Amino acid sequence: MEQTLPSAAAAAGGDGEAYLIRPLELADISKGFLDLLNQLSPSPPLAEEAFRARFEELAALGADHLVLVAEDAATGRLAAAGALLVERKFIRRCGRVGHVEDVVVDAAARGRGLGERVVRCLVEHARGRGCYKVILNCTTELTGFYAKCGFVEKNVQMGLYF
Ligand SMILES: CC(C)(COP(=O)(O)OP(=O)(O)OC[C@H]1O[C@@H](n2cnc3c(N)ncnc32)[C@H](O)[C@@H]1OP(=O)(O)O)[C@@H](O)C(=O)NCCC(=O)NCCS
């Protein structure tokens, strides 16, 4: 049931390796990772020290927290990202649930199947970790995209913000 993080080769697509999908690395702060996340949710600048601290915190969770990025092989810049968190439950005989989070494709790279590739890699990682399902929250405008990735609409999302 245990699985190592997906290798870049395993996640490579059929588009002549134009994009390499691989786990996030510390050096990605200088490859546009934060610019990418800004397209998901505009945030104040993040200091390199804060990025490093969070990276190490997440790395300590091992394969239960995976951030994937897609690197443009021609430019070395990141063109997409997405995350998968594994929740360990008591129900379902201590079952596991995968949560897809923070999927984003650079505006200039959208519409080429990259978002779907990233999501499908995250889903495969969840499957490899023994999850019995994968869930995510999104706006109604994005249900078509996630349907293309194999998801179906279930229930409603509720939130309480601090
Ligand atoms: C949503 C997003 C990740 C899609 O990435 P993408 O690389 O452009 O999508 P893909 O090219 O992989 O699309 C895969 C399929 O979904 C479809 N699709 C993409 N966006 C869609 C949308 N908003 N509504 C319906 N279908 C959509 C595509 O047409 C394609 O279908 P096809 O195979 O029939 O051609 C990207 O638009 C994005 O980063 N948006 C801003 C951030 C965001 O909203 N993230 C999601 C947070 S939940």
The ligand as an SDF file (V2000), in Angstrom:
LIG
                    3D

 48 50  0  0  0  0  0  0  0  0999 V2000
   -8.7510   25.3120  -13.8980 C   0  0  0  0  0  0  0  0  0  0  0  0
   -7.3740   25.1580  -14.5140 C   0  0  0  0  0  0  0  0  0  0  0  0
   -6.4700   24.4690  -13.4930 C   0  0  0  0  0  0  0  0  0  0  0  0
   -7.4920   24.2860  -15.7580 C   0  0  0  0  0  0  0  0  0  0  0  0
   -6.1930   24.0500  -16.2760 O   0  0  0  0  0  0  0  0  0  0  0  0
   -5.9550   23.7990  -17.8380 P   0  0  0  0  0  0  0  0  0  0  0  0
   -4.5800   23.3010  -18.0050 O   0  0  0  0  0  0  0  0  0  0  0  0
   -6.3030   25.0480  -18.5910 O   0  0  0  0  0  0  0  0  0  0  0  0
   -7.0410   22.6910  -18.1870 O   0  0  0  0  0  0  0  0  0  0  0  0
   -6.8670   21.5110  -19.2090 P   0  0  0  0  0  0  0  0  0  0  0  0
   -6.3270   22.0480  -20.4880 O   0  0  0  0  0  0  0  0  0  0  0  0
   -6.1010   20.3950  -18.5750 O   0  0  0  0  0  0  0  0  0  0  0  0
   -8.3670   21.0620  -19.4010 O   0  0  0  0  0  0  0  0  0  0  0  0
   -8.7560   19.6970  -19.3820 C   0  0  0  0  0  0  0  0  0  0  0  0
  -10.1860   19.6340  -19.9130 C   0  0  0  0  0  0  0  0  0  0  0  0
  -11.0320   20.4050  -19.0570 O   0  0  0  0  0  0  0  0  0  0  0  0
  -11.6820   21.4320  -19.8080 C   0  0  0  0  0  0  0  0  0  0  0  0
  -11.7440   22.6380  -18.9970 N   0  0  0  0  0  0  0  0  0  0  0  0
  -10.7190   23.4010  -18.5690 C   0  0  0  0  0  0  0  0  0  0  0  0
  -11.1750   24.4250  -17.8240 N   0  0  0  0  0  0  0  0  0  0  0  0
  -12.5180   24.2910  -17.7850 C   0  0  0  0  0  0  0  0  0  0  0  0
  -13.5590   25.0410  -17.1760 C   0  0  0  0  0  0  0  0  0  0  0  0
  -13.2990   26.1200  -16.4350 N   0  0  0  0  0  0  0  0  0  0  0  0
  -14.8240   24.6150  -17.3320 N   0  0  0  0  0  0  0  0  0  0  0  0
  -15.1020   23.4910  -18.0650 C   0  0  0  0  0  0  0  0  0  0  0  0
  -14.1540   22.7440  -18.6620 N   0  0  0  0  0  0  0  0  0  0  0  0
  -12.8830   23.1490  -18.5340 C   0  0  0  0  0  0  0  0  0  0  0  0
  -10.8210   21.6330  -21.0410 C   0  0  0  0  0  0  0  0  0  0  0  0
  -11.5800   22.1590  -22.1110 O   0  0  0  0  0  0  0  0  0  0  0  0
  -10.3240   20.2380  -21.3150 C   0  0  0  0  0  0  0  0  0  0  0  0
  -11.3310   19.4910  -21.9630 O   0  0  0  0  0  0  0  0  0  0  0  0
  -11.0300   18.6760  -23.3330 P   0  0  0  0  0  0  0  0  0  0  0  0
  -10.1390   17.5380  -22.9160 O   0  0  0  0  0  0  0  0  0  0  0  0
  -12.3580   18.2330  -23.7930 O   0  0  0  0  0  0  0  0  0  0  0  0
  -10.3460   19.6200  -24.2340 O   0  0  0  0  0  0  0  0  0  0  0  0
   -6.7970   26.5360  -14.9390 C   0  0  0  0  0  0  0  0  0  0  0  0
   -7.7320   27.1870  -15.7620 O   0  0  0  0  0  0  0  0  0  0  0  0
   -6.4460   27.4530  -13.7760 C   0  0  0  0  0  0  0  0  0  0  0  0
   -5.3370   27.3850  -13.2480 O   0  0  0  0  0  0  0  0  0  0  0  0
   -7.3740   28.3420  -13.3590 N   0  0  0  0  0  0  0  0  0  0  0  0
   -7.0960   29.3170  -12.3050 C   0  0  0  0  0  0  0  0  0  0  0  0
   -6.8970   28.6720  -10.9490 C   0  0  0  0  0  0  0  0  0  0  0  0
   -8.0690   27.8050  -10.5290 C   0  0  0  0  0  0  0  0  0  0  0  0
   -9.2250   28.1900  -10.6160 O   0  0  0  0  0  0  0  0  0  0  0  0
   -7.7380   26.5800  -10.0110 N   0  0  0  0  0  0  0  0  0  0  0  0
   -8.7020   25.6080   -9.5400 C   0  0  0  0  0  0  0  0  0  0  0  0
   -8.8860   25.7200   -8.0690 C   0  0  0  0  0  0  0  0  0  0  0  0
  -10.1630   24.5820   -7.4910 S   0  0  0  0  0  0  0  0  0  0  0  0
  1  2  1  0
  2  3  1  0
  2  4  1  0
  2 36  1  0
  4  5  1  0
  5  6  1  0
  6  7  2  0
  6  8  1  0
  6  9  1  0
  9 10  1  0
 10 11  2  0
 10 12  1  0
 10 13  1  0
 13 14  1  0
 14 15  1  0
 15 16  1  0
 15 30  1  0
 16 17  1  0
 17 18  1  0
 17 28  1  0
 18 19  1  0
 18 27  1  0
 19 20  2  0
 20 21  1  0
 21 22  1  0
 21 27  2  0
 22 23  1  0
 22 24  2  0
 24 25  1  0
 25 26  2  0
 26 27  1  0
 28 29  1  0
 28 30  1  0
 30 31  1  0
 31 32  1  0
 32 33  2  0
 32 34  1  0
 32 35  1  0
 36 37  1  0
 36 38  1  0
 38 39  2  0
 38 40  1  0
 40 41  1  0
 41 42  1  0
 42 43  1  0
 43 44  2  0
 43 45  1  0
 45 46  1  0
 46 47  1  0
 47 48  1  0
M  END
$$$$
